Amino acid sequence: MSCHASLLRRRKYPPRRRRTIPQDEMRVGQKNPITRRWAKRGTRPSAPRDQRTASAYLFGAICPKRGAGAALVMPRCDTHAMACHLAEISRNVAPGAHAVVLLDQAGWHMTPKLPIPHNITLMPLPPKAPELNPVENLWQFIRDNWLSNRIFQSYDDILDHACRAWRNIEAQPWRIMSIGMRQWAHGF
């Protein structure tokens, strides 16, 4: 048992009051990756490519058990942006519940300068293991369906598309449950 799991038991957060919430961030910008496209056999579909470099970051967290999420679009990935995102997650945790936020070990996640709300415990995932974070799969779904193979006209256009993509996924709670549920993450 990890030290984080024993800490949760000592704080007396029973499993029915705990929510496992994976969290991650994704860059959205003018240099988006090109993804697969359907095309007639023997043809090569065209895909737009942009050489400009404006971008924003979509910070997202999901509760696969409830099919809910919390997100912010920020101009940078840093400690301040992460603190704002944790505050947003905290606001979305049910009263009396406690969120166990699964996250990678990026510098802005692990700094002692990061203020952590009282109803959140951070649980870092092992290094170099993005496959353990279900939000990585959610990012791939969002990119494939709403963000790839397009040219953004401006920074505001990037923000609009990132917000619209998150609202689209939030409107599909069954999809959040399907993509995000991991048995190992909900068993402690």
C-alpha positions in Angstrom: 0.0 0.0 0.0 1.4 3.4 -0.9 1.9 6.2 1.6 -0.8 8.2 -0.1 -3.4 5.4 0.3 -2.5 5.0 4.0 -2.8 8.7 4.5 -6.3 8.6 3.1 -7.2 5.9 5.5 -5.8 7.8 8.5 -7.8 10.9 7.5 -10.9 8.7 7.6 -12.1 9.3 4.1 -14.3 6.2 3.5 -14.3 4.9 -0.1 -17.9 6.0 -0.6 -16.8 9.6 0.1 -13.6 9.5 -2.0 -13.5 10.4 -5.7 -10.5 9.4 -7.8 -10.0 12.2 -10.3 -7.3 11.9 -13.0 -5.9 15.2 -14.1 -3.7 16.3 -17.0 -3.1 19.2 -19.4 -2.9 19.4 -23.2 -1.4 22.0 -25.5 -3.9 23.3 -28.1 -2.5 25.5 -30.8 -1.6 26.3 -34.3 0.8 23.4 -34.6 -1.7 20.7 -33.8 -0.8 17.2 -34.8 -2.4 15.7 -37.9 -4.6 12.7 -37.2 -6.0 9.9 -39.3 -8.7 10.6 -41.8 -11.1 8.5 -43.8 -10.4 8.6 -47.5 -11.2 6.6 -50.6 -8.7 3.8 -51.2 -5.8 4.9 -53.3 -6.2 8.6 -52.5 -4.2 10.8 -50.2 -6.5 13.2 -48.2 -5.3 16.7 -47.7 -4.8 18.1 -44.2 -4.1 21.7 -43.4 -0.8 22.5 -41.6 0.0 25.8 -39.9 3.5 27.2 -39.3 2.4 29.8 -36.6 3.0 29.0 -33.0 0.3 30.5 -30.8 -1.1 28.1 -28.3 -3.0 27.7 -25.0 -3.2 24.8 -22.5 -6.4 22.9 -21.6 -6.2 21.7 -18.0 -8.7 19.0 -17.5 -9.8 16.6 -14.7 -12.6 14.0 -14.8 -14.6 12.0 -12.3 -15.2 8.8 -14.3 -17.6 7.5 -11.6 -20.0 10.4 -12.1 -19.1 11.2 -15.7 -18.3 14.8 -14.8 -15.3 17.0 -15.3 -13.6 20.4 -14.5 -11.4 22.3 -16.9 -9.7 25.6 -17.5 -7.9 27.0 -20.5 -4.8 28.8 -19.5 -2.1 30.7 -21.5 0.8 28.8 -19.8 1.6 25.6 -17.9 3.0 26.8 -14.6 2.3 26.7 -10.8 -0.2 29.5 -11.0 -2.2 27.7 -13.7 -2.1 24.5 -11.7 -3.3 26.3 -8.5 -6.2 27.7 -10.4 -7.1 24.3 -11.8 -7.0 22.7 -8.3 -9.3 25.4 -7.1 -11.7 24.6 -9.9 -11.6 20.9 -9.1 -12.2 21.7 -5.4 -15.3 23.7 -6.3 -16.6 20.7 -8.3 -16.1 18.1 -5.5 -19.4 17.3 -3.8 -19.8 18.7 -0.2 -18.3 16.2 2.3 -16.4 14.3 -0.3 -12.7 14.1 -0.9 -10.9 14.1 -4.2 -7.8 12.0 -4.8 -6.2 13.7 -7.9 -4.0 11.4 -10.0 -1.4 13.4 -11.9 2.0 13.0 -13.5 5.1 14.4 -11.9 5.5 17.6 -13.8 7.4 20.3 -12.0 4.4 22.5 -11.5 2.5 19.6 -10.0 5.0 18.7 -7.3 6.4 22.1 -6.2 6.0 23.0 -2.5 4.7 26.4 -3.7 1.5 24.8 -5.0 -1.4 25.6 -2.7 -3.6 22.4 -2.3 -7.3 22.8 -1.3 -8.4 21.0 1.9 -10.7 18.6 0.1 -8.0 17.4 -2.3 -5.1 14.9 -2.0 -2.5 14.7 -4.8 -1.4 11.2 -5.8 1.5 11.3 -8.3 1.6 8.5 -10.9 4.9 6.8 -11.6 7.3 8.7 -13.9 7.3 8.0 -17.6 3.9 6.2 -17.5 1.3 8.3 -19.3 -0.7 5.2 -20.1 -1.8 5.1 -16.4 -3.6 8.4 -16.8 -7.0 8.0 -18.4 -7.1 11.7 -19.3 -4.4 11.0 -21.9 -7.0 8.9 -23.7 -9.5 11.6 -23.4 -7.1 14.1 -25.0 -6.7 11.8 -27.9 -10.5 11.5 -28.3 -10.9 15.3 -28.1 -8.1 15.9 -30.7 -9.4 13.3 -33.1 -13.0 14.6 -33.0 -12.8 18.4 -32.4 -9.3 19.9 -32.6 -7.1 18.2 -35.3 -6.8 18.9 -39.0 -7.7 22.5 -38.8 -6.1 25.9 -38.9 -6.8 28.3 -36.1 -7.1 31.9 -37.3 -6.1 33.6 -34.0 -5.4 33.0 -30.3 -9.1 33.7 -29.6 -10.0 31.0 -32.1 -7.8 28.6 -30.2 -9.5 29.5 -26.9 -13.0 29.1 -28.5 -12.2 25.7 -30.0 -10.6 24.4 -26.7 -13.6 25.5 -24.7 -16.1 24.1 -27.2 -14.2 20.8 -27.3 -14.4 20.5 -23.5 -18.1 21.4 -23.4 -18.7 18.8 -26.0 -17.0 16.1 -23.9 -18.8 17.3 -20.8 -22.1 16.9 -22.6 -21.3 13.2 -23.0 -21.0 11.8 -19.5 -21.2 8.2 -20.7 -18.1 8.9 -22.8 -16.2 10.3 -19.8 -17.2 7.1 -17.9 -16.2 4.8 -20.7 -12.8 6.4 -21.5 -11.9 7.3 -17.9 -12.8 4.3 -15.8 -9.9 2.2 -14.6 -10.5 -0.6 -12.1 -7.1 -0.2 -10.4 -7.7 3.5 -9.7 -11.1 3.0 -8.0 -10.2 0.0 -5.9 -8.4 1.7 -2.9 
